[in-house]
Amino acid sequence: MAAAPIAGTIEVAIPRRGSRPARTAKLQVSHSSEKLKPPVASGFPEIDVWAVYVRETGYGEQVQEPIEWMLLTSVRTENFEQACERLNWYGRRWGIEVYHRILKSGCRIEDRRLADAGNLQSCLAIDLVVGWRVYWFAMVGREKPDEPCDKILSEDEWRVLGAWATKKIPKTAPSVKQAMHWIGRMGGWRKRGERDNPGTTCMWRGLARLPAMAQGYRLALDLHGVGRDP
């Protein structure tokens, strides 16, 4: 595949991982139809596959591990557009891995000990929504950090969150980034740098505490006959 003709180039957003900063990688794309041959003594037939091969180009000295992917697929791939679609599918794996980590480490779905499959499915349905909310919040906080958080958090939630973080009840919804940082702190996150953001585990821990706090806040206001305004 290294000798295959280059069908075109694309740009792919590579997320931050550990000490590696996020960047936009320029990739050369090649594709070809191939046959996978089984071991001689196995008796299995050959398998028709399509290979999509990409190599990063034009990267600077700061990139220690340039991108090089070899994707094999059973989906017919005969032109550049189809090859780009296969790469787009593969690029989704980062989000899928993060989402599954939230379900496993945050919601702890592997620790469920329910009597039958039906109960487990019902519990999993709730966990999937919780995991989605955590993942959605983290992504919005990175992509649209200056948007107000009132589309993600209820009024009671962002009010009590602000009171917890600043000892004052805010009059307007804080930004998504600010709310994300406060929730991360509530979940045990410690900021290590100017661009640092809480991970999904700390976000899950913080969001797990917030609804009960908001419920107590609402109950206190109702018992004392106080309106929502501070």
Helices and strands as residue ranges (DSSP letters): E 8-14, E 23-36, G 40-42, E 47-57, E 68-73, H 80-91, H 93-101, I 102-106, G 109-111, H 117-143, G 149-151, H 155-166, H 176-186, H 200-223
